[in-house]
Amino acid sequence: MEEKRILGILITDRKKEAGNVQKVLTQFGSCIKTRLGLHETGNEELSREGLILLELAGDQKDKDQLQQELEKIEGTQTKEMVFSM
């Protein structure tokens, strides 16, 4: 059965952790089909937090490892949605 997997990443301090998150996303770029970044603009306090949504594809082992590496970064949380097709 085919599935669609969406991974949400909450970054609580974008200024501090964005570089580390980007390194991991680059490392696992081959399993990222779509990437959407959401954050507030114009208000310094609100803009510290960011949300990234990833549509994942490819090998399940790589997708799991991507999530594990992101969870190692302090100030990040991940949640996943899996849709069976």
C-alpha positions in Angstrom: 0.0 0.0 0.0 1.4 3.4 -1.0 1.5 6.1 1.6 2.2 9.9 1.8 4.3 11.0 4.8 4.3 14.6 6.0 6.9 15.7 8.6 6.3 18.9 10.6 9.3 20.5 12.3 8.8 23.2 14.9 11.9 25.3 15.6 11.5 27.4 18.7 14.5 29.6 18.1 15.1 30.0 14.3 18.0 32.4 14.8 19.9 29.9 16.9 19.0 26.6 15.3 18.2 27.3 11.6 21.7 26.5 10.5 21.7 23.1 12.2 18.3 22.3 10.8 19.4 23.3 7.3 22.5 21.0 7.5 20.3 18.0 8.3 17.8 18.9 5.5 20.6 19.2 3.0 22.1 15.9 4.2 18.7 14.1 3.6 17.7 16.2 0.6 17.1 13.1 -1.6 14.1 12.1 0.5 12.5 15.5 0.6 9.9 15.9 -2.2 8.3 19.2 -1.1 9.4 21.8 1.6 7.2 24.6 3.0 8.5 27.0 5.6 6.2 29.1 7.7 7.1 31.9 10.1 5.8 35.3 11.3 7.3 38.4 9.8 7.5 42.0 11.0 7.3 41.2 14.8 10.7 40.3 16.3 9.2 38.2 19.1 7.0 36.1 16.8 9.6 35.6 14.2 11.9 33.5 16.5 9.6 30.5 16.0 9.3 28.7 12.7 7.5 25.7 11.2 8.7 23.6 8.3 6.5 21.0 6.6 8.1 18.3 4.5 6.6 15.9 2.1 8.9 12.9 2.2 9.6 10.3 -0.5 12.0 7.4 -1.0 13.5 4.9 1.4 11.8 4.5 4.8 15.1 4.1 6.5 16.3 7.5 5.3 13.0 9.1 6.3 13.3 7.7 9.8 16.9 8.8 10.1 16.1 12.3 8.9 13.5 12.6 11.7 15.9 11.2 14.3 18.6 13.7 13.3 16.2 16.6 13.5 15.1 15.5 17.0 18.7 15.6 18.2 18.7 19.4 17.6 17.9 21.3 20.8 14.8 23.5 20.3 13.2 21.4 17.6 10.1 19.2 17.8 8.8 16.9 15.0 5.4 15.4 14.3 4.4 13.2 11.4 1.3 12.5 9.4 1.0 9.3 7.4 -1.8 9.0 4.8 -2.5 5.6 3.3 -3.4 5.6 -0.4 
